[in-house]
């Protein structure tokens, strides 16, 4: 006895609903876990005066805030895409603008942290006067200002579109960073901006690493401090690659959407989301936190839910 078209339709709808539930669970579970780790690390960095008044920990906290916000926003976008929920252009624009704003903070802050290590090794006598709380706050504000200016420039591509319709018109497909601004010039601008940031940051890290290597050969330089700084700068280079993985997410999805079936694309999207969004935004700060001799005991302490601890600054 053959099945009726009605039963086949119901079965397909049930299968599609089950797949969306599984995809949401597979992405939300790890995202919540990493958000918990980021939250504990942020709490650890605000729990002791040694963290609150040391410049490199303030910079690390800034990366954590931006990465945590980006992870929350991208998780919302992913759930909307998996659930095939269509929203208005205005809501999509607000969410994607927040994602773009926070995604640009990590590479810019890593550049600042690289320069801080360079000054600490190459100009140790001037380090305290150059790298202080005031200058660190100014540098953080500058990083947010550059990222904000980038978003304002991107949104200028919407001038030719009618604003009065944005608040009411639903998007034709799910909300993405690319679909929000239907202009090929914006894609070219994004590629150019990301290339400039990546090349500039890479040159800064490599130049600082070279300067530290040269300074390490000097007799007046602390060899142990120089070796530690070299390892830190290499770590910053790895973190830079991880933080810029977000820029490959939507172009890769757009390319795959044209070549694979929608059912396969949903699973591929979940894997790409975990590899390019969730893991980099957690590993970027977690690796630094576990490697630092002062942060590591406090982080592990709070991870195991023990709340009474006195922390002294680690020897440099």
ChimeraX commands (.cxc) that place a marker at each C-alpha (Angstrom):
marker #1 position 0.00,0.00,0.00 radius 0.5
marker #1 position 1.57,3.28,-1.13 radius 0.5
marker #1 position 1.78,6.23,1.19 radius 0.5
marker #1 position -0.37,9.23,0.43 radius 0.5
marker #1 position 1.22,12.55,-0.52 radius 0.5
marker #1 position -0.16,14.00,2.71 radius 0.5
marker #1 position 1.72,11.43,4.84 radius 0.5
marker #1 position 4.92,12.02,2.84 radius 0.5
marker #1 position 4.63,15.78,3.40 radius 0.5
marker #1 position 4.07,15.31,7.14 radius 0.5
marker #1 position 7.09,12.99,7.34 radius 0.5
marker #1 position 9.31,15.48,5.52 radius 0.5
marker #1 position 8.19,18.30,7.78 radius 0.5
marker #1 position 8.85,16.17,10.87 radius 0.5
marker #1 position 12.29,15.20,9.57 radius 0.5
marker #1 position 13.12,18.84,8.81 radius 0.5
marker #1 position 11.98,19.93,12.27 radius 0.5
marker #1 position 14.04,17.18,13.92 radius 0.5
marker #1 position 17.12,18.18,11.94 radius 0.5
marker #1 position 16.75,21.82,12.98 radius 0.5
marker #1 position 16.38,20.82,16.63 radius 0.5
marker #1 position 19.51,18.67,16.47 radius 0.5
marker #1 position 21.49,21.44,14.76 radius 0.5
marker #1 position 20.38,23.98,17.35 radius 0.5
marker #1 position 21.40,21.65,20.17 radius 0.5
marker #1 position 24.78,20.83,18.62 radius 0.5
marker #1 position 25.63,24.52,18.27 radius 0.5
marker #1 position 24.01,25.92,21.41 radius 0.5
marker #1 position 25.60,23.37,23.76 radius 0.5
marker #1 position 29.24,24.16,22.93 radius 0.5
marker #1 position 28.48,27.87,22.60 radius 0.5
marker #1 position 27.00,27.98,26.11 radius 0.5
marker #1 position 29.97,26.00,27.44 radius 0.5
marker #1 position 32.47,28.42,25.93 radius 0.5
marker #1 position 30.41,31.39,27.10 radius 0.5
marker #1 position 30.64,29.96,30.61 radius 0.5
marker #1 position 34.41,29.69,30.34 radius 0.5
marker #1 position 34.67,33.22,29.00 radius 0.5
marker #1 position 32.44,34.44,31.81 radius 0.5
marker #1 position 34.60,32.75,34.45 radius 0.5
marker #1 position 37.74,34.19,32.88 radius 0.5
marker #1 position 36.18,37.67,32.82 radius 0.5
marker #1 position 35.19,37.27,36.47 radius 0.5
marker #1 position 38.72,36.12,37.30 radius 0.5
marker #1 position 40.23,39.20,35.66 radius 0.5
marker #1 position 38.00,41.49,37.73 radius 0.5
marker #1 position 38.37,39.62,41.01 radius 0.5
marker #1 position 41.88,40.77,42.02 radius 0.5
marker #1 position 43.61,44.19,42.00 radius 0.5
marker #1 position 46.63,42.72,40.21 radius 0.5
marker #1 position 44.40,42.09,37.19 radius 0.5
marker #1 position 42.38,45.30,37.39 radius 0.5
marker #1 position 45.46,47.56,37.42 radius 0.5
marker #1 position 47.81,45.73,35.05 radius 0.5
marker #1 position 47.66,46.91,31.45 radius 0.5
marker #1 position 47.98,43.59,29.66 radius 0.5
marker #1 position 45.15,42.11,31.73 radius 0.5
marker #1 position 42.97,45.12,30.95 radius 0.5
marker #1 position 43.63,44.49,27.25 radius 0.5
marker #1 position 42.84,40.80,27.68 radius 0.5
marker #1 position 39.59,41.71,29.40 radius 0.5
marker #1 position 38.72,43.96,26.46 radius 0.5
marker #1 position 39.22,41.02,24.06 radius 0.5
marker #1 position 37.03,38.84,26.27 radius 0.5
marker #1 position 34.20,41.38,26.30 radius 0.5
marker #1 position 34.26,41.73,22.52 radius 0.5
marker #1 position 34.57,37.99,21.83 radius 0.5
marker #1 position 31.79,37.13,24.27 radius 0.5
marker #1 position 29.45,39.69,22.72 radius 0.5
marker #1 position 30.33,38.42,19.23 radius 0.5
marker #1 position 29.68,34.82,20.25 radius 0.5
marker #1 position 26.24,35.73,21.62 radius 0.5
marker #1 position 25.28,37.72,18.52 radius 0.5
marker #1 position 26.51,35.11,16.05 radius 0.5
marker #1 position 24.72,32.37,18.01 radius 0.5
marker #1 position 21.47,34.32,17.63 radius 0.5
marker #1 position 22.12,34.69,13.88 radius 0.5
marker #1 position 22.89,30.99,13.58 radius 0.5
marker #1 position 19.70,29.96,15.39 radius 0.5
marker #1 position 17.65,32.29,13.18 radius 0.5
marker #1 position 19.25,30.75,10.09 radius 0.5
marker #1 position 18.75,27.15,11.22 radius 0.5
marker #1 position 15.17,27.87,12.25 radius 0.5
marker #1 position 14.60,29.63,8.91 radius 0.5
marker #1 position 13.22,32.66,10.73 radius 0.5
marker #1 position 12.93,35.73,8.54 radius 0.5
marker #1 position 13.25,39.11,10.20 radius 0.5
marker #1 position 13.05,42.68,8.96 radius 0.5
marker #1 position 16.02,44.48,7.44 radius 0.5
marker #1 position 16.13,46.84,10.42 radius 0.5
marker #1 position 16.47,44.05,12.99 radius 0.5
marker #1 position 18.97,42.18,10.83 radius 0.5
marker #1 position 21.00,45.35,10.34 radius 0.5
marker #1 position 21.15,45.97,14.09 radius 0.5
marker #1 position 22.35,42.43,14.82 radius 0.5
marker #1 position 24.92,42.25,12.02 radius 0.5
marker #1 position 26.27,45.71,12.85 radius 0.5
marker #1 position 26.86,44.57,16.43 radius 0.5
marker #1 position 28.60,41.44,15.10 radius 0.5
marker #1 position 30.85,43.49,12.81 radius 0.5
marker #1 position 31.63,45.96,15.58 radius 0.5
marker #1 position 32.75,43.31,18.06 radius 0.5
marker #1 position 34.58,41.16,15.48 radius 0.5
marker #1 position 37.02,43.97,14.72 radius 0.5
marker #1 position 38.14,44.47,18.32 radius 0.5
marker #1 position 40.28,41.35,18.82 radius 0.5
marker #1 position 42.82,41.91,16.00 radius 0.5
marker #1 position 43.19,45.59,16.92 radius 0.5
marker #1 position 43.67,44.78,20.60 radius 0.5
marker #1 position 46.20,42.07,19.74 radius 0.5
marker #1 position 48.23,44.74,17.94 radius 0.5
marker #1 position 48.19,46.85,21.10 radius 0.5
marker #1 position 49.24,43.86,23.23 radius 0.5
marker #1 position 52.07,43.13,20.79 radius 0.5
marker #1 position 53.38,46.68,21.06 radius 0.5
marker #1 position 53.14,46.45,24.85 radius 0.5
marker #1 position 55.40,43.38,24.88 radius 0.5
marker #1 position 57.82,45.04,22.47 radius 0.5
marker #1 position 58.15,48.11,24.71 radius 0.5
marker #1 position 58.55,45.89,27.80 radius 0.5
marker #1 position 61.58,44.11,26.31 radius 0.5
marker #1 position 63.20,46.75,24.12 radius 0.5
marker #1 position 62.54,49.80,26.33 radius 0.5
marker #1 position 62.23,48.40,29.87 radius 0.5
marker #1 position 63.17,51.69,31.56 radius 0.5
marker #1 position 60.41,53.57,29.72 radius 0.5
marker #1 position 57.81,50.82,29.93 radius 0.5
marker #1 position 56.11,52.19,33.04 radius 0.5
marker #1 position 55.77,55.67,31.55 radius 0.5
marker #1 position 54.56,54.50,28.14 radius 0.5
marker #1 position 52.37,51.57,29.11 radius 0.5
marker #1 position 50.15,52.93,31.87 radius 0.5
marker #1 position 46.43,52.77,32.66 radius 0.5
marker #1 position 45.65,56.06,30.94 radius 0.5
marker #1 position 47.38,55.17,27.68 radius 0.5
marker #1 position 45.84,51.69,27.74 radius 0.5
marker #1 position 42.34,53.11,28.05 radius 0.5
marker #1 position 43.06,55.53,25.20 radius 0.5
marker #1 position 44.28,52.65,23.04 radius 0.5
marker #1 position 41.15,50.61,23.81 radius 0.5
marker #1 position 38.92,53.57,22.93 radius 0.5
marker #1 position 40.86,53.99,19.69 radius 0.5
marker #1 position 40.30,50.31,18.80 radius 0.5
marker #1 position 36.55,50.63,19.36 radius 0.5
marker #1 position 36.54,53.90,17.40 radius 0.5
marker #1 position 38.24,52.26,14.39 radius 0.5
marker #1 position 35.78,49.37,14.44 radius 0.5
marker #1 position 32.86,51.78,14.77 radius 0.5
marker #1 position 34.14,53.88,11.86 radius 0.5
marker #1 position 34.36,50.72,9.78 radius 0.5
marker #1 position 30.69,49.94,10.50 radius 0.5
marker #1 position 29.59,53.49,9.72 radius 0.5
marker #1 position 31.42,53.29,6.40 radius 0.5
marker #1 position 29.76,49.96,5.59 radius 0.5
marker #1 position 26.32,51.36,6.32 radius 0.5
marker #1 position 26.92,54.25,3.93 radius 0.5
marker #1 position 26.34,51.76,1.11 radius 0.5
marker #1 position 22.66,51.82,2.13 radius 0.5
marker #1 position 22.16,55.44,1.12 radius 0.5
marker #1 position 20.73,54.47,-2.26 radius 0.5
marker #1 position 18.05,52.28,-0.65 radius 0.5
marker #1 position 14.74,53.62,0.81 radius 0.5
marker #1 position 15.05,53.82,4.58 radius 0.5
marker #1 position 11.29,53.94,5.23 radius 0.5
marker #1 position 10.88,50.34,4.07 radius 0.5
marker #1 position 13.66,48.83,6.15 radius 0.5
marker #1 position 11.63,48.68,9.33 radius 0.5
marker #1 position 8.73,46.75,7.76 radius 0.5
marker #1 position 10.08,44.67,4.88 radius 0.5
marker #1 position 11.10,41.08,5.67 radius 0.5
marker #1 position 14.34,39.74,4.24 radius 0.5
marker #1 position 14.04,37.29,1.37 radius 0.5
marker #1 position 16.33,34.84,3.12 radius 0.5
marker #1 position 17.77,34.45,6.62 radius 0.5
marker #1 position 19.80,37.25,8.12 radius 0.5
marker #1 position 23.50,37.31,7.21 radius 0.5
marker #1 position 26.24,39.86,7.15 radius 0.5
marker #1 position 26.26,39.71,3.35 radius 0.5
marker #1 position 22.50,39.67,2.81 radius 0.5
marker #1 position 21.98,42.74,4.99 radius 0.5
marker #1 position 23.65,45.07,2.48 radius 0.5
marker #1 position 22.83,43.92,-1.09 radius 0.5
marker #1 position 25.72,45.74,-2.72 radius 0.5
marker #1 position 28.78,44.15,-4.32 radius 0.5
marker #1 position 30.82,47.27,-3.52 radius 0.5
marker #1 position 30.31,46.55,0.19 radius 0.5
marker #1 position 31.80,43.09,-0.32 radius 0.5
marker #1 position 34.82,44.65,-2.01 radius 0.5
marker #1 position 35.14,47.13,0.85 radius 0.5
marker #1 position 34.99,44.33,3.45 radius 0.5
marker #1 position 37.71,42.38,1.67 radius 0.5
marker #1 position 39.90,45.47,1.41 radius 0.5
marker #1 position 39.41,46.43,5.08 radius 0.5
marker #1 position 40.08,42.89,6.33 radius 0.5
marker #1 position 43.19,42.67,4.15 radius 0.5
marker #1 position 44.51,45.98,5.49 radius 0.5
marker #1 position 43.88,44.93,9.10 radius 0.5
marker #1 position 45.43,41.49,8.63 radius 0.5
marker #1 position 48.52,42.76,6.79 radius 0.5
marker #1 position 49.06,45.66,9.22 radius 0.5
marker #1 position 48.64,43.44,12.28 radius 0.5
marker #1 position 50.91,40.75,10.83 radius 0.5
marker #1 position 53.62,43.29,10.01 radius 0.5
marker #1 position 53.36,44.70,13.54 radius 0.5
marker #1 position 53.69,41.27,15.17 radius 0.5
marker #1 position 56.55,40.14,12.92 radius 0.5
marker #1 position 58.41,43.45,13.32 radius 0.5
marker #1 position 58.00,43.32,17.10 radius 0.5
marker #1 position 59.21,39.72,17.14 radius 0.5
marker #1 position 62.27,40.71,15.12 radius 0.5
marker #1 position 62.96,43.61,17.46 radius 0.5
marker #1 position 62.70,41.33,20.50 radius 0.5
marker #1 position 65.09,38.80,18.91 radius 0.5
marker #1 position 67.62,41.57,18.23 radius 0.5
marker #1 position 67.21,42.95,21.75 radius 0.5
marker #1 position 67.69,39.48,23.22 radius 0.5
marker #1 position 71.23,39.41,21.85 radius 0.5
marker #1 position 72.13,42.55,23.77 radius 0.5
marker #1 position 73.98,42.03,27.02 radius 0.5
marker #1 position 71.73,44.41,28.93 radius 0.5
marker #1 position 68.52,42.56,28.06 radius 0.5
marker #1 position 66.97,40.03,30.41 radius 0.5
marker #1 position 67.27,36.76,28.46 radius 0.5
marker #1 position 64.38,35.04,30.23 radius 0.5
marker #1 position 62.07,38.00,29.71 radius 0.5
marker #1 position 63.03,38.23,26.02 radius 0.5
marker #1 position 62.40,34.51,25.48 radius 0.5
marker #1 position 59.01,34.77,27.16 radius 0.5
marker #1 position 58.14,37.80,25.04 radius 0.5
marker #1 position 59.09,35.93,21.86 radius 0.5
marker #1 position 56.74,33.10,22.75 radius 0.5
marker #1 position 54.00,35.60,23.60 radius 0.5
marker #1 position 54.37,37.35,20.24 radius 0.5
marker #1 position 54.15,34.04,18.40 radius 0.5
marker #1 position 51.01,33.32,20.39 radius 0.5
marker #1 position 49.63,36.71,19.33 radius 0.5
marker #1 position 50.22,35.76,15.70 radius 0.5
marker #1 position 48.22,32.55,16.19 radius 0.5
marker #1 position 45.51,34.51,17.98 radius 0.5
marker #1 position 45.43,36.95,15.08 radius 0.5
marker #1 position 44.69,34.14,12.63 radius 0.5
marker #1 position 41.98,32.82,14.95 radius 0.5
marker #1 position 40.31,36.21,15.41 radius 0.5
marker #1 position 40.22,36.84,11.65 radius 0.5
marker #1 position 38.59,33.46,10.96 radius 0.5
marker #1 position 35.25,35.25,11.36 radius 0.5
marker #1 position 35.89,37.12,8.11 radius 0.5
marker #1 position 35.89,33.82,6.19 radius 0.5
marker #1 position 32.61,32.56,7.63 radius 0.5
marker #1 position 30.00,34.30,5.46 radius 0.5
marker #1 position 31.96,34.24,2.16 radius 0.5
marker #1 position 32.48,30.50,2.64 radius 0.5
marker #1 position 28.79,29.98,3.36 radius 0.5
marker #1 position 27.81,31.96,0.27 radius 0.5
marker #1 position 30.07,29.81,-1.90 radius 0.5
marker #1 position 28.76,26.54,-0.43 radius 0.5
marker #1 position 25.12,27.61,-0.70 radius 0.5
marker #1 position 25.48,27.64,-4.49 radius 0.5
marker #1 position 27.00,24.16,-4.74 radius 0.5
marker #1 position 25.38,21.88,-2.13 radius 0.5
marker #1 position 21.80,20.90,-1.34 radius 0.5
marker #1 position 19.96,22.75,1.41 radius 0.5
marker #1 position 19.83,19.72,3.74 radius 0.5
marker #1 position 23.58,19.13,3.39 radius 0.5
marker #1 position 24.22,22.85,3.65 radius 0.5
marker #1 position 22.52,23.00,7.06 radius 0.5
marker #1 position 24.94,20.44,8.49 radius 0.5
marker #1 position 27.95,21.99,6.79 radius 0.5
marker #1 position 26.92,25.38,8.14 radius 0.5
marker #1 position 26.88,23.98,11.67 radius 0.5
marker #1 position 30.40,22.57,11.31 radius 0.5
marker #1 position 31.76,25.78,9.78 radius 0.5
marker #1 position 30.09,27.82,12.52 radius 0.5
marker #1 position 31.84,25.78,15.20 radius 0.5
marker #1 position 35.24,25.95,13.47 radius 0.5
marker #1 position 35.22,29.61,12.42 radius 0.5
marker #1 position 33.14,31.31,15.14 radius 0.5
marker #1 position 32.82,29.34,18.38 radius 0.5
marker #1 position 36.26,27.74,18.74 radius 0.5
marker #1 position 38.37,30.78,17.73 radius 0.5
marker #1 position 36.49,33.16,20.02 radius 0.5
marker #1 position 37.03,30.88,22.99 radius 0.5
marker #1 position 40.55,29.66,22.26 radius 0.5
marker #1 position 41.92,33.16,21.57 radius 0.5
marker #1 position 41.54,34.23,25.21 radius 0.5
marker #1 position 41.57,30.82,26.89 radius 0.5
marker #1 position 45.04,29.95,25.57 radius 0.5
marker #1 position 46.40,33.26,26.85 radius 0.5
marker #1 position 44.68,32.79,30.21 radius 0.5
marker #1 position 45.98,29.26,30.74 radius 0.5
marker #1 position 49.48,30.23,29.64 radius 0.5
marker #1 position 49.79,33.21,31.98 radius 0.5
marker #1 position 51.28,32.18,35.33 radius 0.5
marker #1 position 49.17,34.68,37.26 radius 0.5
marker #1 position 45.82,34.08,35.55 radius 0.5
marker #1 position 46.03,30.29,35.35 radius 0.5
marker #1 position 45.71,29.44,39.08 radius 0.5
marker #1 position 42.83,31.89,39.53 radius 0.5
marker #1 position 41.01,30.62,36.44 radius 0.5
marker #1 position 41.39,26.98,37.46 radius 0.5
marker #1 position 40.38,27.89,40.98 radius 0.5
marker #1 position 37.06,29.39,39.86 radius 0.5
marker #1 position 36.48,26.66,37.29 radius 0.5
marker #1 position 36.42,24.18,40.16 radius 0.5
marker #1 position 34.10,26.45,42.17 radius 0.5
marker #1 position 36.44,27.38,45.00 radius 0.5
marker #1 position 35.94,31.00,45.90 radius 0.5
marker #1 position 38.51,31.91,48.58 radius 0.5
marker #1 position 41.91,32.64,47.14 radius 0.5
marker #1 position 44.61,35.25,47.59 radius 0.5
marker #1 position 46.65,36.03,44.50 radius 0.5
marker #1 position 50.06,37.63,44.31 radius 0.5
marker #1 position 51.58,38.92,41.07 radius 0.5
marker #1 position 53.76,36.35,39.31 radius 0.5
marker #1 position 57.42,37.16,38.97 radius 0.5
marker #1 position 58.35,38.40,35.50 radius 0.5
marker link #1:1,2 radius 0.2
marker link #1:2,3 radius 0.2
marker link #1:3,4 radius 0.2
marker link #1:4,5 radius 0.2
marker link #1:5,6 radius 0.2
marker link #1:6,7 radius 0.2
marker link #1:7,8 radius 0.2
marker link #1:8,9 radius 0.2
marker link #1:9,10 radius 0.2
marker link #1:10,11 radius 0.2
marker link #1:11,12 radius 0.2
marker link #1:12,13 radius 0.2
marker link #1:13,14 radius 0.2
marker link #1:14,15 radius 0.2
marker link #1:15,16 radius 0.2
marker link #1:16,17 radius 0.2
marker link #1:17,18 radius 0.2
marker link #1:18,19 radius 0.2
marker link #1:19,20 radius 0.2
marker link #1:20,21 radius 0.2
marker link #1:21,22 radius 0.2
marker link #1:22,23 radius 0.2
marker link #1:23,24 radius 0.2
marker link #1:24,25 radius 0.2
marker link #1:25,26 radius 0.2
marker link #1:26,27 radius 0.2
marker link #1:27,28 radius 0.2
marker link #1:28,29 radius 0.2
marker link #1:29,30 radius 0.2
marker link #1:30,31 radius 0.2
marker link #1:31,32 radius 0.2
marker link #1:32,33 radius 0.2
marker link #1:33,34 radius 0.2
marker link #1:34,35 radius 0.2
marker link #1:35,36 radius 0.2
marker link #1:36,37 radius 0.2
marker link #1:37,38 radius 0.2
marker link #1:38,39 radius 0.2
marker link #1:39,40 radius 0.2
marker link #1:40,41 radius 0.2
marker link #1:41,42 radius 0.2
marker link #1:42,43 radius 0.2
marker link #1:43,44 radius 0.2
marker link #1:44,45 radius 0.2
marker link #1:45,46 radius 0.2
marker link #1:46,47 radius 0.2
marker link #1:47,48 radius 0.2
marker link #1:48,49 radius 0.2
marker link #1:49,50 radius 0.2
marker link #1:50,51 radius 0.2
marker link #1:51,52 radius 0.2
marker link #1:52,53 radius 0.2
marker link #1:53,54 radius 0.2
marker link #1:54,55 radius 0.2
marker link #1:55,56 radius 0.2
marker link #1:56,57 radius 0.2
marker link #1:57,58 radius 0.2
marker link #1:58,59 radius 0.2
marker link #1:59,60 radius 0.2
marker link #1:60,61 radius 0.2
marker link #1:61,62 radius 0.2
marker link #1:62,63 radius 0.2
marker link #1:63,64 radius 0.2
marker link #1:64,65 radius 0.2
marker link #1:65,66 radius 0.2
marker link #1:66,67 radius 0.2
marker link #1:67,68 radius 0.2
marker link #1:68,69 radius 0.2
marker link #1:69,70 radius 0.2
marker link #1:70,71 radius 0.2
marker link #1:71,72 radius 0.2
marker link #1:72,73 radius 0.2
marker link #1:73,74 radius 0.2
marker link #1:74,75 radius 0.2
marker link #1:75,76 radius 0.2
marker link #1:76,77 radius 0.2
marker link #1:77,78 radius 0.2
marker link #1:78,79 radius 0.2
marker link #1:79,80 radius 0.2
marker link #1:80,81 radius 0.2
marker link #1:81,82 radius 0.2
marker link #1:82,83 radius 0.2
marker link #1:83,84 radius 0.2
marker link #1:84,85 radius 0.2
marker link #1:85,86 radius 0.2
marker link #1:86,87 radius 0.2
marker link #1:87,88 radius 0.2
marker link #1:88,89 radius 0.2
marker link #1:89,90 radius 0.2
marker link #1:90,91 radius 0.2
marker link #1:91,92 radius 0.2
marker link #1:92,93 radius 0.2
marker link #1:93,94 radius 0.2
marker link #1:94,95 radius 0.2
marker link #1:95,96 radius 0.2
marker link #1:96,97 radius 0.2
marker link #1:97,98 radius 0.2
marker link #1:98,99 radius 0.2
marker link #1:99,100 radius 0.2
marker link #1:100,101 radius 0.2
marker link #1:101,102 radius 0.2
marker link #1:102,103 radius 0.2
marker link #1:103,104 radius 0.2
marker link #1:104,105 radius 0.2
marker link #1:105,106 radius 0.2
marker link #1:106,107 radius 0.2
marker link #1:107,108 radius 0.2
marker link #1:108,109 radius 0.2
marker link #1:109,110 radius 0.2
marker link #1:110,111 radius 0.2
marker link #1:111,112 radius 0.2
marker link #1:112,113 radius 0.2
marker link #1:113,114 radius 0.2
marker link #1:114,115 radius 0.2
marker link #1:115,116 radius 0.2
marker link #1:116,117 radius 0.2
marker link #1:117,118 radius 0.2
marker link #1:118,119 radius 0.2
marker link #1:119,120 radius 0.2
marker link #1:120,121 radius 0.2
marker link #1:121,122 radius 0.2
marker link #1:122,123 radius 0.2
marker link #1:123,124 radius 0.2
marker link #1:124,125 radius 0.2
marker link #1:125,126 radius 0.2
marker link #1:126,127 radius 0.2
marker link #1:127,128 radius 0.2
marker link #1:128,129 radius 0.2
marker link #1:129,130 radius 0.2
marker link #1:130,131 radius 0.2
marker link #1:131,132 radius 0.2
marker link #1:132,133 radius 0.2
marker link #1:133,134 radius 0.2
marker link #1:134,135 radius 0.2
marker link #1:135,136 radius 0.2
marker link #1:136,137 radius 0.2
marker link #1:137,138 radius 0.2
marker link #1:138,139 radius 0.2
marker link #1:139,140 radius 0.2
marker link #1:140,141 radius 0.2
marker link #1:141,142 radius 0.2
marker link #1:142,143 radius 0.2
marker link #1:143,144 radius 0.2
marker link #1:144,145 radius 0.2
marker link #1:145,146 radius 0.2
marker link #1:146,147 radius 0.2
marker link #1:147,148 radius 0.2
marker link #1:148,149 radius 0.2
marker link #1:149,150 radius 0.2
marker link #1:150,151 radius 0.2
marker link #1:151,152 radius 0.2
marker link #1:152,153 radius 0.2
marker link #1:153,154 radius 0.2
marker link #1:154,155 radius 0.2
marker link #1:155,156 radius 0.2
marker link #1:156,157 radius 0.2
marker link #1:157,158 radius 0.2
marker link #1:158,159 radius 0.2
marker link #1:159,160 radius 0.2
marker link #1:160,161 radius 0.2
marker link #1:161,162 radius 0.2
marker link #1:162,163 radius 0.2
marker link #1:163,164 radius 0.2
marker link #1:164,165 radius 0.2
marker link #1:165,166 radius 0.2
marker link #1:166,167 radius 0.2
marker link #1:167,168 radius 0.2
marker link #1:168,169 radius 0.2
marker link #1:169,170 radius 0.2
marker link #1:170,171 radius 0.2
marker link #1:171,172 radius 0.2
marker link #1:172,173 radius 0.2
marker link #1:173,174 radius 0.2
marker link #1:174,175 radius 0.2
marker link #1:175,176 radius 0.2
marker link #1:176,177 radius 0.2
marker link #1:177,178 radius 0.2
marker link #1:178,179 radius 0.2
marker link #1:179,180 radius 0.2
marker link #1:180,181 radius 0.2
marker link #1:181,182 radius 0.2
marker link #1:182,183 radius 0.2
marker link #1:183,184 radius 0.2
marker link #1:184,185 radius 0.2
marker link #1:185,186 radius 0.2
marker link #1:186,187 radius 0.2
marker link #1:187,188 radius 0.2
marker link #1:188,189 radius 0.2
marker link #1:189,190 radius 0.2
marker link #1:190,191 radius 0.2
marker link #1:191,192 radius 0.2
marker link #1:192,193 radius 0.2
marker link #1:193,194 radius 0.2
marker link #1:194,195 radius 0.2
marker link #1:195,196 radius 0.2
marker link #1:196,197 radius 0.2
marker link #1:197,198 radius 0.2
marker link #1:198,199 radius 0.2
marker link #1:199,200 radius 0.2
marker link #1:200,201 radius 0.2
marker link #1:201,202 radius 0.2
marker link #1:202,203 radius 0.2
marker link #1:203,204 radius 0.2
marker link #1:204,205 radius 0.2
marker link #1:205,206 radius 0.2
marker link #1:206,207 radius 0.2
marker link #1:207,208 radius 0.2
marker link #1:208,209 radius 0.2
marker link #1:209,210 radius 0.2
marker link #1:210,211 radius 0.2
marker link #1:211,212 radius 0.2
marker link #1:212,213 radius 0.2
marker link #1:213,214 radius 0.2
marker link #1:214,215 radius 0.2
marker link #1:215,216 radius 0.2
marker link #1:216,217 radius 0.2
marker link #1:217,218 radius 0.2
marker link #1:218,219 radius 0.2
marker link #1:219,220 radius 0.2
marker link #1:220,221 radius 0.2
marker link #1:221,222 radius 0.2
marker link #1:222,223 radius 0.2
marker link #1:223,224 radius 0.2
marker link #1:224,225 radius 0.2
marker link #1:225,226 radius 0.2
marker link #1:226,227 radius 0.2
marker link #1:227,228 radius 0.2
marker link #1:228,229 radius 0.2
marker link #1:229,230 radius 0.2
marker link #1:230,231 radius 0.2
marker link #1:231,232 radius 0.2
marker link #1:232,233 radius 0.2
marker link #1:233,234 radius 0.2
marker link #1:234,235 radius 0.2
marker link #1:235,236 radius 0.2
marker link #1:236,237 radius 0.2
marker link #1:237,238 radius 0.2
marker link #1:238,239 radius 0.2
marker link #1:239,240 radius 0.2
marker link #1:240,241 radius 0.2
marker link #1:241,242 radius 0.2
marker link #1:242,243 radius 0.2
marker link #1:243,244 radius 0.2
marker link #1:244,245 radius 0.2
marker link #1:245,246 radius 0.2
marker link #1:246,247 radius 0.2
marker link #1:247,248 radius 0.2
marker link #1:248,249 radius 0.2
marker link #1:249,250 radius 0.2
marker link #1:250,251 radius 0.2
marker link #1:251,252 radius 0.2
marker link #1:252,253 radius 0.2
marker link #1:253,254 radius 0.2
marker link #1:254,255 radius 0.2
marker link #1:255,256 radius 0.2
marker link #1:256,257 radius 0.2
marker link #1:257,258 radius 0.2
marker link #1:258,259 radius 0.2
marker link #1:259,260 radius 0.2
marker link #1:260,261 radius 0.2
marker link #1:261,262 radius 0.2
marker link #1:262,263 radius 0.2
marker link #1:263,264 radius 0.2
marker link #1:264,265 radius 0.2
marker link #1:265,266 radius 0.2
marker link #1:266,267 radius 0.2
marker link #1:267,268 radius 0.2
marker link #1:268,269 radius 0.2
marker link #1:269,270 radius 0.2
marker link #1:270,271 radius 0.2
marker link #1:271,272 radius 0.2
marker link #1:272,273 radius 0.2
marker link #1:273,274 radius 0.2
marker link #1:274,275 radius 0.2
marker link #1:275,276 radius 0.2
marker link #1:276,277 radius 0.2
marker link #1:277,278 radius 0.2
marker link #1:278,279 radius 0.2
marker link #1:279,280 radius 0.2
marker link #1:280,281 radius 0.2
marker link #1:281,282 radius 0.2
marker link #1:282,283 radius 0.2
marker link #1:283,284 radius 0.2
marker link #1:284,285 radius 0.2
marker link #1:285,286 radius 0.2
marker link #1:286,287 radius 0.2
marker link #1:287,288 radius 0.2
marker link #1:288,289 radius 0.2
marker link #1:289,290 radius 0.2
marker link #1:290,291 radius 0.2
marker link #1:291,292 radius 0.2
marker link #1:292,293 radius 0.2
marker link #1:293,294 radius 0.2
marker link #1:294,295 radius 0.2
marker link #1:295,296 radius 0.2
marker link #1:296,297 radius 0.2
marker link #1:297,298 radius 0.2
marker link #1:298,299 radius 0.2
marker link #1:299,300 radius 0.2
marker link #1:300,301 radius 0.2
marker link #1:301,302 radius 0.2
marker link #1:302,303 radius 0.2
marker link #1:303,304 radius 0.2
marker link #1:304,305 radius 0.2
marker link #1:305,306 radius 0.2
marker link #1:306,307 radius 0.2
marker link #1:307,308 radius 0.2
marker link #1:308,309 radius 0.2
marker link #1:309,310 radius 0.2
marker link #1:310,311 radius 0.2
marker link #1:311,312 radius 0.2
marker link #1:312,313 radius 0.2
marker link #1:313,314 radius 0.2
marker link #1:314,315 radius 0.2
marker link #1:315,316 radius 0.2
view
